[in-house]
Amino acid sequence: MTTQTVTVDLGTRSYPIHIGPGLLNRSELLAPFLQQGRTLVVTNETLAPLYLERVSSLSASSDTLILPDGEKYKTLHTVSTIYDRLLADKFDRNTTLIALGGGVIGDITGFAAATFLRGVNFIQFPTTLLAQVDSSVGGKTGVNHPLGKNMIGAFYQPRCVIADTDVLGSLPERELKAGLAEVIKYALINQAEFLDWLELNRPRLLDRDPGLLSEAIRVSCQQKAEIVAKDEREGGIRAWLNLGHTFGHAIETAMGYGNWLHGEAVAAGMVMASDLSMRLGWLSAADAYRIKKIIRDFGLPVAPPADIEEQQYLDIMLSDKKARAGRINFVLLQGIGKAIVSSEVEPALLGQTLQACNALCEP
């Protein structure tokens, strides 16, 4: 397998996404994007024994910071831990922060980079499938708040993303499936033929075929890169990338961050979005069933938790950062591969979707 490179085209802020095996040993991929100053590699206590020594050795002047592991630590308090280290050790504007981890480490390290001294260099080494196909690309950084997911943050692009596919071999099965939920999302919003490919190759993807996983990452990153290049700050089509997320973020918030993985919540959220799209007359029953089936076949949940009440969904979704003027913005489907953003959803239809999807929950 060779290294593949996808470029996020943002003019002078363009950057490469390198995808392939053995990239944690490739210092030449990192070198062009390092400042002349010091480097701080931020990771967590789970990943540090596995990969920290290799990544920190890629830079001549590298310090390290090990944080606790888990979504519940995606907070301003944790970001302050990064600030404390940077300030105590007198890091300056030539600093490069390297995020070695999944979406949590990437988001909090990126937010620290965006705000420390009003912005320092930032590089991503994503170590989960979900981070490699989604959260490491596009410059969304931030933290959670008890009242909503990712409510505090900034758009801040990395200088490069290095996605070593070898790290996926040790990824827990649950994390692998959660990442595949975001891969399925790309097929549903804008690339119907990719869904055919996913259905055909599902067994081998779940068995971690390295070539197929690398191709799934490349296709996902290419699609996200094209969307971000056209709409960096989510004023239009970038909102398509939130398919399943309005429902999914409500699930994560209601259940407590980390109890449902992000990809699991998005998977159930995509089923809910397809159900609502069907009730609006935009999506056929056959397509809604197909979406539910592929999500189930990939071992992901197709129903939300049983103990979230309808009013709780509404309260959380109205507080979502995508809501506008007291209306919930939904990403829905007018067919497989045809996403649309709409706030014109009758409350009665939304209620029917919430009731129908809750009825699918196992007791």
Secondary structure per residue as TSV (DSSP state, phi and psi in degrees):
chain	resnum	aa	ss	phi	psi
A	1	M	-	360.0	136.1
A	2	T	-	-101.7	162.3
A	3	T	-	-74.6	133.7
A	4	Q	E	-110.2	146.3
A	5	T	E	-128.2	127.8
A	6	V	E	-111.8	137.8
A	7	T	E	-108.6	131.4
A	8	V	E	-90.6	109.9
A	9	D	-	-88.1	99.4
A	10	L	-	-127.7	39.6
A	11	G	G	65.5	-127.0
A	12	T	G	-68.5	-14.2
A	13	R	G	-103.6	17.3
A	14	S	-	-63.1	152.9
A	15	Y	E	-152.6	155.2
A	16	P	E	-91.0	151.0
A	17	I	E	-114.6	109.8
A	18	H	E	-92.8	131.1
A	19	I	E	-129.3	127.0
A	20	G	E	160.3	176.4
A	21	P	T	-81.6	152.2
A	22	G	T	73.1	15.7
A	23	L	G	-75.7	-18.4
A	24	L	G	-67.9	-10.6
A	25	N	G	-104.1	5.0
A	26	R	-	-103.7	82.6
A	27	S	H	-63.2	-25.9
A	28	E	H	-68.6	-20.8
A	29	L	H	-73.8	-31.6
A	30	L	H	-86.6	-36.8
A	31	A	G	-52.2	-42.3
A	32	P	G	-64.6	-13.8
A	33	F	G	-111.2	5.1
A	34	L	-	-87.8	140.6
A	35	Q	-	-77.0	173.6
A	36	Q	S	-76.1	-11.6
A	37	G	S	-86.4	-157.1
A	38	R	-	-84.5	162.0
A	39	T	E	-122.6	137.2
A	40	L	E	-120.4	116.8
A	41	V	E	-90.6	120.9
A	42	V	E	-106.4	125.2
A	43	T	E	-144.0	-170.3
A	44	N	E	-121.3	172.7
A	45	E	T	-68.8	-20.0
A	46	T	T	-78.6	-41.0
A	47	L	T	-85.3	-25.4
A	48	A	I	-53.9	-46.6
A	49	P	I	-66.5	-21.8
A	50	L	I	-88.0	-43.7
A	51	Y	I	-132.5	-10.9
A	52	L	I	-62.8	-43.2
A	53	E	H	-60.4	-41.0
A	54	R	H	-66.0	-44.7
A	55	V	H	-71.4	-41.5
A	56	S	H	-65.2	-26.8
A	57	S	T	-75.4	-11.1
A	58	L	T	-73.7	-18.1
A	59	S	S	-116.2	141.8
A	60	A	T	-70.9	-26.1
A	61	S	T	-129.9	70.2
A	62	S	E	-109.3	128.7
A	63	D	E	-105.9	165.8
A	64	T	E	-133.0	151.7
A	65	L	E	-138.3	123.6
A	66	I	E	-108.4	121.5
A	67	L	E	-106.2	162.2
A	68	P	-	-65.7	157.2
A	69	D	-	-99.8	132.6
A	70	G	S	138.1	151.1
A	71	E	G	-60.6	-29.6
A	72	K	G	-66.8	-13.9
A	73	Y	G	-96.0	7.7
A	74	K	-	-84.0	74.2
A	75	T	S	-137.5	166.0
A	76	L	H	-62.1	-32.5
A	77	H	H	-60.7	-42.1
A	78	T	H	-67.7	-40.7
A	79	V	H	-59.6	-38.7
A	80	S	H	-61.9	-31.1
A	81	T	H	-61.4	-39.4
A	82	I	H	-67.1	-45.6
A	83	Y	H	-57.1	-44.6
A	84	D	H	-55.6	-45.3
A	85	R	H	-66.6	-44.7
A	86	L	H	-62.7	-41.5
A	87	L	H	-75.1	-42.6
A	88	A	H	-62.6	-36.2
A	89	D	T	-96.7	9.9
A	90	K	T	58.0	46.7
A	91	F	-	-70.0	149.3
A	92	D	-	-122.6	-167.7
A	93	R	T	-70.9	-9.7
A	94	N	T	-89.5	7.1
A	95	T	-	-67.0	145.6
A	96	T	E	-118.3	124.5
A	97	L	E	-96.0	131.1
A	98	I	E	-114.5	122.3
A	99	A	E	-94.0	114.0
A	100	L	E	-111.4	95.8
A	101	G	E	166.4	-167.0
A	102	G	S	-85.6	-154.8
A	103	G	H	-63.8	-34.3
A	104	V	H	-66.0	-51.4
A	105	I	H	-62.6	-42.6
A	106	G	H	-61.2	-44.0
A	107	D	H	-68.8	-44.1
A	108	I	H	-74.9	-35.6
A	109	T	H	-68.3	-39.4
A	110	G	H	-63.7	-39.4
A	111	F	H	-67.5	-39.9
A	112	A	H	-61.3	-42.1
A	113	A	H	-64.0	-38.0
A	114	A	H	-67.1	-27.5
A	115	T	H	-112.8	-19.2
A	116	F	G	-72.0	121.2
A	117	L	G	52.8	31.4
A	118	R	G	64.0	23.0
A	119	G	-	126.4	116.6
A	120	V	-	-128.0	168.8
A	121	N	E	-58.3	146.0
A	122	F	E	-146.2	130.6
A	123	I	E	-132.4	141.7
A	124	Q	E	-109.4	130.1
A	125	F	E	-118.2	82.1
A	126	P	E	-71.7	137.2
A	127	T	-	-117.0	1.3
A	128	T	S	-117.0	158.5
A	129	L	H	-62.7	-40.6
A	130	L	H	-61.0	-42.1
A	131	A	I	-68.5	-37.2
A	132	Q	I	-68.2	-33.9
A	133	V	I	-94.0	-12.6
A	134	D	I	-143.9	-70.5
A	135	S	I	-70.0	-23.8
A	136	S	T	-79.1	-12.0
A	137	V	S	-110.5	133.2
A	138	G	S	110.5	-11.9
A	139	G	-	84.2	13.2
A	140	K	E	-83.0	123.1
A	141	T	E	-128.7	158.7
A	142	G	E	154.7	-173.0
A	143	V	E	-135.7	166.7
A	144	N	E	-88.3	159.8
A	145	H	E	-126.7	149.6
A	146	P	T	-53.3	-25.1
A	147	L	T	-95.1	-1.9
A	148	G	E	178.8	149.1
A	149	K	E	-81.5	136.8
A	150	N	E	55.7	35.2
A	151	M	E	-81.6	-13.3
A	152	I	E	-124.2	119.9
A	153	G	E	-178.9	-168.0
A	154	A	E	-153.6	152.2
A	155	F	E	-82.6	119.6
A	156	Y	-	-153.6	110.6
A	157	Q	-	-79.8	142.6
A	158	P	-	-72.9	167.6
A	159	R	S	-82.3	-31.1
A	160	C	E	-162.1	162.5
A	161	V	E	-126.5	129.6
A	162	I	E	-121.0	106.0
A	163	A	E	-105.7	97.3
A	164	D	E	-83.1	113.0
A	165	T	G	-72.6	-15.7
A	166	D	G	-62.6	-30.4
A	167	V	G	-67.6	-17.9
A	168	L	G	-71.5	-17.1
A	169	G	G	-64.4	-29.7
A	170	S	G	-100.9	6.3
A	171	L	S	-71.1	131.6
A	172	P	-	-56.6	147.2
A	173	E	H	-56.8	-39.3
A	174	R	H	-62.2	-39.9
A	175	E	H	-67.9	-38.3
A	176	L	H	-60.4	-48.1
A	177	K	H	-63.9	-37.7
A	178	A	H	-61.5	-38.2
A	179	G	H	-67.3	-35.8
A	180	L	H	-66.6	-23.6
A	181	A	H	-60.4	-43.5
A	182	E	H	-68.5	-32.3
A	183	V	H	-63.2	-45.4
A	184	I	H	-58.7	-38.6
A	185	K	H	-53.8	-44.0
A	186	Y	H	-61.4	-37.7
A	187	A	H	-65.3	-39.5
A	188	L	H	-72.8	-32.6
A	189	I	H	-84.2	-28.2
A	190	N	H	-157.9	5.0
A	191	Q	-	-151.2	76.6
A	192	A	H	-59.8	-36.1
A	193	E	H	-66.6	-25.0
A	194	F	H	-66.8	-31.4
A	195	L	H	-65.1	-39.1
A	196	D	H	-57.9	-44.2
A	197	W	H	-63.7	-42.5
A	198	L	H	-64.7	-42.1
A	199	E	H	-62.2	-42.1
A	200	L	H	-65.7	-38.6
A	201	N	H	-103.3	9.9
A	202	R	H	-51.6	-50.6
A	203	P	H	-58.8	-41.1
A	204	R	H	-74.1	-32.4
A	205	L	H	-65.0	-43.4
A	206	L	H	-66.7	-26.5
A	207	D	T	-84.8	3.7
A	208	R	T	67.4	38.1
A	209	D	-	-55.8	119.0
A	210	P	H	-63.6	-38.3
A	211	G	H	-67.1	-41.3
A	212	L	H	-71.1	-39.7
A	213	L	H	-62.9	-40.5
A	214	S	H	-62.1	-40.0
A	215	E	H	-69.0	-38.9
A	216	A	H	-62.1	-39.6
A	217	I	H	-66.0	-44.5
A	218	R	H	-60.5	-47.8
A	219	V	H	-62.7	-42.8
A	220	S	H	-63.7	-47.6
A	221	C	H	-65.1	-38.3
A	222	Q	H	-62.3	-43.9
A	223	Q	H	-66.5	-42.9
A	224	K	H	-65.8	-40.0
A	225	A	H	-60.2	-41.4
A	226	E	H	-66.2	-39.9
A	227	I	H	-68.9	-45.2
A	228	V	H	-64.0	-37.5
A	229	A	H	-62.0	-30.9
A	230	K	H	-87.2	-24.8
A	231	D	-	-152.7	75.3
A	232	E	T	-63.0	-39.8
A	233	R	T	-106.9	23.9
A	234	E	S	61.5	46.4
A	235	G	S	-92.1	-6.7
A	236	G	S	-153.3	-108.9
A	237	I	G	-69.7	-18.6
A	238	R	G	-61.9	-24.0
A	239	A	G	-61.2	-23.6
A	240	W	G	-54.9	-32.4
A	241	L	G	-65.0	-8.7
A	242	N	G	-93.1	13.8
A	243	L	T	-52.8	127.2
A	244	G	T	82.4	-10.3
A	245	H	H	-82.7	-30.1
A	246	T	H	-62.3	-48.4
A	247	F	H	-67.8	-43.1
A	248	G	H	-63.3	-43.3
A	249	H	H	-64.4	-34.4
A	250	A	H	-63.3	-40.2
A	251	I	H	-62.5	-47.8
A	252	E	H	-61.5	-42.8
A	253	T	H	-66.4	-45.2
A	254	A	H	-66.9	-36.2
A	255	M	H	-85.5	-13.0
A	256	G	-	93.7	125.8
A	257	Y	B	-57.7	128.3
A	258	G	T	101.3	-17.7
A	259	N	T	-72.7	-38.8
A	260	W	B	-108.5	130.9
A	261	L	-	-65.5	152.2
A	262	H	H	-54.8	-46.5
A	263	G	H	-64.4	-33.8
A	264	E	H	-65.3	-44.1
A	265	A	H	-65.8	-38.7
A	266	V	H	-65.7	-38.1
A	267	A	H	-59.6	-51.4
A	268	A	H	-62.6	-37.1
A	269	G	H	-64.3	-34.5
A	270	M	H	-68.4	-36.3
A	271	V	H	-64.5	-40.9
A	272	M	H	-66.2	-40.4
A	273	A	H	-65.7	-37.4
A	274	S	H	-70.6	-35.5
A	275	D	H	-62.8	-44.7
A	276	L	H	-65.0	-39.5
A	277	S	H	-61.4	-39.2
A	278	M	H	-65.0	-42.0
A	279	R	H	-67.5	-26.3
A	280	L	T	-80.0	-7.0
A	281	G	T	84.2	13.6
A	282	W	S	-93.9	-25.7
A	283	L	S	-125.2	134.4
A	284	S	-	-71.1	156.7
A	285	A	H	-61.0	-35.5
A	286	A	H	-64.6	-42.1
A	287	D	H	-69.0	-39.2
A	288	A	H	-61.5	-40.6
A	289	Y	H	-65.8	-40.9
A	290	R	H	-62.0	-41.0
A	291	I	H	-62.7	-46.4
A	292	K	H	-61.8	-39.6
A	293	K	H	-66.7	-44.7
A	294	I	H	-67.7	-35.3
A	295	I	H	-65.9	-43.0
A	296	R	H	-64.7	-42.6
A	297	D	H	-64.3	-27.3
A	298	F	T	-84.2	8.3
A	299	G	T	77.5	25.8
A	300	L	-	-108.4	156.0
A	301	P	-	-69.9	140.6
A	302	V	S	-110.8	4.7
A	303	A	S	-139.9	149.4
A	304	P	-	-75.5	172.8
A	305	P	-	-60.8	148.8
A	306	A	T	-72.8	-19.7
A	307	D	T	-104.4	25.7
A	308	I	-	-104.6	121.1
A	309	E	-	-83.4	158.2
A	310	E	H	-57.0	-43.3
A	311	Q	H	-65.8	-32.0
A	312	Q	H	-65.7	-42.4
A	313	Y	H	-56.0	-50.1
A	314	L	H	-61.6	-43.7
A	315	D	H	-61.6	-44.5
A	316	I	H	-69.9	-43.8
A	317	M	H	-66.2	-31.7
A	318	L	H	-71.1	-20.6
A	319	S	T	-91.8	-4.1
A	320	D	S	-63.8	146.6
A	321	K	T	-65.9	-15.4
A	322	K	T	-86.5	-8.9
A	323	A	-	-69.0	148.0
A	324	R	B	-136.2	128.3
A	325	A	T	50.7	42.5
A	326	G	T	75.6	14.5
A	327	R	B	-121.1	142.6
A	328	I	-	-83.7	128.1
A	329	N	-	-91.3	121.8
A	330	F	E	-109.6	141.7
A	331	V	E	-94.5	118.9
A	332	L	E	-125.3	179.7
A	333	L	E	-123.9	132.6
A	334	Q	S	-101.1	20.5
A	335	G	S	144.4	164.1
A	336	I	T	-69.3	124.9
A	337	G	T	89.6	9.0
A	338	K	-	-134.0	87.4
A	339	A	E	-84.1	154.1
A	340	I	E	-148.6	147.0
A	341	V	E	-105.4	130.1
A	342	S	E	-147.7	139.8
A	343	S	-	-108.5	2.9
A	344	E	-	-90.8	67.7
A	345	V	-	-118.2	122.6
A	346	E	-	-65.9	132.9
A	347	P	H	-53.9	-34.3
A	348	A	H	-65.3	-39.7
A	349	L	H	-69.0	-40.7
A	350	L	H	-61.1	-42.2
A	351	G	H	-61.4	-39.4
A	352	Q	H	-63.7	-40.6
A	353	T	H	-63.6	-46.6
A	354	L	H	-61.0	-41.6
A	355	Q	H	-68.0	-43.4
A	356	A	H	-65.6	-42.4
A	357	C	H	-71.8	-36.0
A	358	N	H	-64.7	-30.4
A	359	A	H	-66.6	-19.7
A	360	L	T	-79.7	-13.9
A	361	C	S	-64.2	140.4
A	362	E	-	-77.4	140.5
A	363	P	-	-64.5	360.0
